[in-house]
Amino acid sequence: MATLPADEDYARAMLSIFAILNVRAGESLQASRVRVEFQSRNMGRPADCEAALSYAVERGWLHVELGRIRLTAAGFAQMQI
């Protein structure tokens, strides 16, 4: 699936959820919570959330496993930019 320029913006918005919730590198959140936060904070539609997650995973910012989304060191570094 091709990425769009907006996908990076959505991915950075998703990273902001981890920042707001004080998640550090190596820590994780329930995937369902991230999706709810993304939509409740008006960051985008469900399809935008999935595009954001795909973009962030492809870049190594986030890792998905067992229904959880883990913030990587690379993702934490991106939050500081």
C-alpha positions as CSV (number, residue, x, y, z in Angstrom):
1,M,0.0,0.0,0.0
2,A,1.4,3.4,-1.0
3,T,1.9,6.0,1.8
4,L,0.6,9.5,1.5
5,P,2.3,12.6,2.8
6,A,-0.4,12.9,5.4
7,D,0.4,9.5,6.8
8,E,3.5,10.9,8.4
9,D,1.4,13.6,10.0
10,Y,-1.1,11.0,11.3
11,A,1.8,8.9,12.6
12,R,3.2,11.9,14.5
13,A,-0.2,12.5,15.9
14,M,-0.3,8.9,17.1
15,L,3.1,9.4,18.7
16,S,1.7,12.4,20.6
17,I,-0.8,10.0,22.3
18,F,2.2,8.2,23.8
19,A,3.7,11.5,24.9
20,I,0.4,12.8,26.4
21,L,0.2,9.5,28.4
22,N,3.8,9.7,29.5
23,V,4.8,6.4,27.8
24,R,8.6,5.9,27.5
25,A,10.6,3.8,25.0
26,G,9.9,0.1,25.6
27,E,6.5,0.7,27.2
28,S,3.2,-0.1,25.5
29,L,-0.4,0.7,25.4
30,Q,-3.4,-1.5,24.4
31,A,-4.0,-1.1,20.7
32,S,-7.7,-0.5,21.3
33,R,-6.8,2.4,23.7
34,V,-4.6,4.0,21.0
35,R,-7.4,3.8,18.5
36,V,-9.9,5.3,20.9
37,E,-7.5,8.1,21.8
38,F,-6.8,8.8,18.1
39,Q,-10.4,9.2,17.3
40,S,-11.6,10.9,20.4
41,R,-8.9,13.6,20.0
42,N,-10.1,14.2,16.4
43,M,-6.7,13.2,14.9
44,G,-8.4,11.4,12.0
45,R,-10.8,8.7,10.9
46,P,-10.3,5.0,11.6
47,A,-8.6,4.6,8.2
48,D,-6.2,7.4,9.1
49,C,-5.4,5.6,12.3
50,E,-4.5,2.4,10.5
51,A,-2.4,4.4,8.0
52,A,-0.6,6.1,10.9
53,L,0.1,2.8,12.6
54,S,1.4,1.2,9.4
55,Y,3.6,4.2,8.7
56,A,5.0,4.2,12.3
57,V,5.6,0.4,12.2
58,E,7.4,0.6,8.8
59,R,9.7,3.3,10.2
60,G,10.4,1.4,13.4
61,W,8.7,4.0,15.7
62,L,6.1,1.5,17.0
63,H,5.9,-2.3,17.3
64,V,2.6,-4.2,17.4
65,E,2.3,-7.5,19.2
66,L,-0.4,-9.3,21.1
67,G,-2.9,-6.5,20.9
68,R,-0.5,-3.9,22.3
69,I,1.5,-1.1,20.6
70,R,5.0,-0.6,22.0
71,L,6.9,2.6,21.6
72,T,10.4,2.0,20.4
73,A,13.5,4.0,21.1
74,A,13.3,5.4,17.5
75,G,9.7,6.4,18.1
76,F,10.6,8.0,21.4
77,A,13.3,10.0,19.7
78,Q,10.8,11.1,17.0
79,M,8.6,12.5,19.8
80,Q,11.5,14.8,20.9
81,I,11.7,16.4,17.4
